[in-house]
Amino acid sequence: MLVVDTREQQPLFDPPPTGLSISKKALKHGDYSIYGFEDKVTIERKKMSDLMSYIGSERERTVAKLNAMSSLTFKALVVEENWDDLFLPKRYSQLSASTIRQALVSFQLRFGLHIFCHPYRNVCERWILDRLLYFHNQQRNINAQ
């Protein structure tokens, strides 16, 4: 069962694909997780404008969130935008391309945050679902042993 944070304003998986159950609840970390594994896996989703705040004006808060996620087995950030468009000068923010690039590298290397960017919601949904399904299956196999 997919868990969607109650604060997610425009949730993905609406409507859900056949066979996918969705539960809404307040998540401690991120926007998407798996029921029963909320303390092990999370995926945060951002639109471009939200990402600029995430790495700019809210950077200290973001670093605190990432530190709080340190015990999670898998954590990811999905951005609904083309990778190259993240660095267009002053399109969404006054942040320089270099600042954006270094923030993302820092999040990946310091905190083990997986980052995926794509402008189409259905591709982002598939990326999230593939990872959560794989994670769930791995945990089920570990628990079965």
LOVODO-509998 format. One record per residue (C-alpha): y, x, z. Coordinates in steps of 0.2 Angstrom, whole numbers, m for minus. Layout:
<rs>
R / Y / X / Z $
...
</rs>
This chain:
<rs>
R / 0 / 0 / 0 $
R / 17 / 7 / m5 $
R / 30 / 6 / 8 $
R / 48 / 4 / 3 $
R / 63 / 7 / 15 $
R / 72 / m9 / 19 $
R / 89 / 1 / 16 $
R / 84 / 4 / m2 $
R / 97 / m6 / m12 $
R / 89 / m7 / m29 $
R / 71 / m3 / m26 $
R / 59 / 3 / m39 $
R / 43 / m7 / m43 $
R / 52 / m23 / m45 $
R / 41 / m32 / m50 $
R / 26 / m22 / m44 $
R / 13 / m17 / m56 $
R / m3 / m26 / m55 $
R / m14 / m21 / m41 $
R / 1 / m13 / m31 $
R / 5 / m20 / m14 $
R / 22 / m17 / m7 $
R / 28 / m18 / 11 $
R / 46 / m16 / 16 $
R / 50 / m8 / 32 $
R / 63 / 4 / 40 $
R / 56 / 22 / 36 $
R / 61 / 37 / 46 $
R / 61 / 48 / 31 $
R / 65 / 44 / 13 $
R / 64 / 28 / 3 $
R / 45 / 27 / m2 $
R / 29 / 31 / 7 $
R / 11 / 25 / 9 $
R / 7 / 13 / 23 $
R / m2 / 23 / 37 $
R / 5 / 40 / 31 $
R / 24 / 38 / 33 $
R / 23 / 53 / 45 $
R / 15 / 64 / 31 $
R / 23 / 59 / 14 $
R / 40 / 53 / 8 $
R / 50 / 52 / m8 $
R / 68 / 49 / m8 $
R / 77 / 42 / m24 $
R / 95 / 45 / m29 $
R / 106 / 39 / m43 $
R / 118 / 53 / m49 $
R / 133 / 47 / m39 $
R / 122 / 47 / m23 $
R / 115 / 64 / m27 $
R / 133 / 72 / m28 $
R / 137 / 65 / m10 $
R / 119 / 71 / m4 $
R / 123 / 89 / m9 $
R / 142 / 88 / m7 $
R / 151 / 79 / 6 $
R / 135 / 74 / 16 $
R / 127 / 91 / 14 $
R / 126 / 95 / 33 $
R / 118 / 78 / 36 $
R / 106 / 81 / 21 $
R / 101 / 98 / 28 $
R / 98 / 89 / 45 $
R / 87 / 76 / 36 $
R / 77 / 90 / 27 $
R / 74 / 99 / 43 $
R / 68 / 83 / 51 $
R / 55 / 82 / 37 $
R / 48 / 99 / 40 $
R / 32 / 93 / 47 $
R / 28 / 81 / 32 $
R / 15 / 87 / 20 $
R / 24 / 81 / 4 $
R / 42 / 77 / 2 $
R / 51 / 74 / m14 $
R / 68 / 69 / m22 $
R / 68 / 58 / m38 $
R / 85 / 58 / m47 $
R / 87 / 44 / m60 $
R / 96 / 56 / m72 $
R / 92 / 69 / m85 $
R / 91 / 86 / m77 $
R / 104 / 94 / m89 $
R / 116 / 80 / m85 $
R / 117 / 85 / m67 $
R / 127 / 100 / m72 $
R / 140 / 92 / m83 $
R / 157 / 97 / m77 $
R / 166 / 84 / m66 $
R / 157 / 69 / m73 $
R / 152 / 62 / m56 $
R / 160 / 74 / m44 $
R / 171 / 89 / m41 $
R / 156 / 100 / m37 $
R / 154 / 114 / m49 $
R / 138 / 116 / m59 $
R / 134 / 132 / m49 $
R / 136 / 123 / m32 $
R / 124 / 109 / m38 $
R / 112 / 121 / m45 $
R / 112 / 131 / m29 $
R / 110 / 116 / m18 $
R / 95 / 110 / m27 $
R / 87 / 127 / m27 $
R / 90 / 129 / m9 $
R / 82 / 112 / m5 $
R / 67 / 117 / m15 $
R / 64 / 134 / m8 $
R / 71 / 132 / 10 $
R / 63 / 115 / 13 $
R / 49 / 113 / 0 $
R / 57 / 98 / m8 $
R / 50 / 93 / m24 $
R / 63 / 87 / m37 $
R / 60 / 77 / m52 $
R / 74 / 70 / m64 $
R / 73 / 57 / m77 $
R / 85 / 44 / m83 $
R / 72 / 30 / m85 $
R / 66 / 20 / m70 $
R / 49 / 17 / m77 $
R / 46 / 35 / m79 $
R / 52 / 38 / m61 $
R / 41 / 24 / m55 $
R / 26 / 32 / m63 $
R / 30 / 50 / m56 $
R / 31 / 42 / m38 $
R / 16 / 32 / m40 $
R / 5 / 46 / m47 $
R / 10 / 57 / m32 $
R / 8 / 44 / m19 $
R / m9 / 39 / m26 $
R / m15 / 57 / m27 $
R / m9 / 60 / m9 $
R / m18 / 44 / m3 $
R / m34 / 49 / m12 $
R / m34 / 67 / m5 $
R / m31 / 60 / 13 $
R / m45 / 47 / 11 $
R / m57 / 62 / 5 $
R / m52 / 72 / 20 $
R / m55 / 58 / 32 $
R / m72 / 54 / 24 $
R / m78 / 72 / 27 $
</rs>
